[in-house]
Amino acid sequence: PQNAIAYYHRGIAYSAREQYQQAIKDLDEAIRLDPQNAFAFYNRGIAYVALEQYQRAIEDLDQAIKIDPRNPFAYYNRGVAYGKLGKSKKAQLDLQKAMELGYETP
């Protein structure tokens, strides 16, 4: 019950199954146990994007970027969330930063 990595991986598994609420619960616990886990913040942010809770997603992606400012995926997804909220200038800046860091569209 004190293993942040186990909660993190189970949260990822729930996300892969599109069980985002359960994923968020496990990622909450992973973050509680390891508040410097940028990947947990990033993945919880992705779950919030999937649930269309864009402001919450931005908050988590902000934290992921604060911990790991070289993660292009965090910038890209924060840009997507900003775009969904109609904040096109911020979205454009984040998408540009993601590209500068090596993000390539699939």
Phi, psi and omega per residue, in radians:
P1 nan -0.133 3.135
Q2 -1.939 0.333 -3.063
N3 -1.768 1.735 -3.107
A4 -1.057 -0.646 -3.107
I5 -1.141 -0.681 3.115
A6 -1.121 -0.779 3.093
Y7 -1.092 -0.721 3.133
Y8 -1.034 -0.885 -3.091
H9 -1.157 -0.645 3.101
R10 -1.191 -0.638 3.068
G11 -1.058 -0.718 3.090
I12 -1.096 -0.729 3.127
A13 -1.098 -0.745 3.089
Y14 -1.092 -0.710 3.105
S15 -1.076 -0.738 3.136
A16 -1.056 -0.494 3.116
R17 -1.629 0.147 -3.133
E18 1.067 0.512 3.054
Q19 -1.747 1.242 -2.937
Y20 -1.199 -0.624 3.121
Q21 -1.099 -0.759 3.126
Q22 -1.195 -0.652 3.091
A23 -1.045 -0.780 -3.139
I24 -1.068 -0.715 3.118
K25 -1.044 -0.789 -3.134
D26 -1.216 -0.671 3.121
L27 -1.211 -0.579 3.004
D28 -0.978 -0.804 -3.109
E29 -1.193 -0.697 3.091
A30 -1.048 -0.722 3.136
I31 -1.211 -0.691 3.098
R32 -1.031 -0.721 -3.111
L33 -1.367 -0.506 -3.122
D34 -2.477 1.448 -3.057
P35 -1.204 -0.022 3.081
Q36 -1.830 0.227 -3.129
N37 -1.459 1.630 -3.118
A38 -1.050 -0.618 -3.119
F39 -1.154 -0.622 3.111
A40 -1.165 -0.760 3.072
F41 -1.080 -0.766 -3.139
Y42 -1.034 -0.862 -3.080
N43 -1.229 -0.574 3.048
R44 -1.162 -0.666 3.067
G45 -1.043 -0.718 3.110
I46 -1.103 -0.712 3.097
A47 -1.085 -0.713 3.096
Y48 -1.139 -0.645 3.057
V49 -1.054 -0.798 -3.136
A50 -1.056 -0.558 3.115
L51 -1.544 0.079 -3.141
E52 1.090 0.507 3.051
Q53 -1.761 1.274 -2.928
Y54 -1.177 -0.651 3.132
Q55 -1.137 -0.728 3.091
R56 -1.133 -0.661 3.093
A57 -1.058 -0.790 -3.131
I58 -1.063 -0.734 3.125
E59 -1.037 -0.774 3.127
D60 -1.205 -0.706 3.141
L61 -1.193 -0.582 3.007
D62 -0.998 -0.801 -3.113
Q63 -1.171 -0.711 3.103
A64 -1.051 -0.728 3.141
I65 -1.212 -0.653 3.098
K66 -1.054 -0.712 -3.126
I67 -1.342 -0.717 -3.100
D68 -2.337 1.463 -3.065
P69 -1.246 0.015 3.140
R70 -1.793 0.193 -3.105
N71 -1.562 1.803 -3.096
P72 -1.135 -0.499 -3.108
F73 -1.183 -0.615 3.109
A74 -1.144 -0.751 3.100
Y75 -1.119 -0.777 -3.126
Y76 -1.024 -0.875 -3.082
N77 -1.229 -0.560 3.038
R78 -1.154 -0.669 3.061
G79 -1.053 -0.717 3.086
V80 -1.068 -0.805 -3.132
A81 -1.099 -0.749 3.078
Y82 -1.046 -0.736 3.121
G83 -1.052 -0.727 3.130
K84 -1.131 -0.478 3.107
L85 -1.551 0.040 3.115
G86 1.401 0.273 3.131
K87 -1.704 1.287 -2.972
S88 -1.163 -0.577 -3.141
K89 -1.133 -0.834 3.115
K90 -1.129 -0.685 3.116
A91 -1.050 -0.812 -3.127
Q92 -1.066 -0.763 3.130
L93 -1.077 -0.752 3.142
D94 -1.182 -0.703 3.135
L95 -1.150 -0.655 3.081
Q96 -1.121 -0.771 3.124
K97 -1.087 -0.712 3.109
A98 -1.024 -0.764 3.135
M99 -1.135 -0.716 3.109
E100 -1.052 -0.579 -3.123
L101 -1.513 0.014 3.055
G102 1.869 0.121 3.108
Y103 -1.160 2.313 3.081
E104 -2.152 2.316 3.126
T105 -1.184 2.462 -3.124
P106 -1.167 nan nan
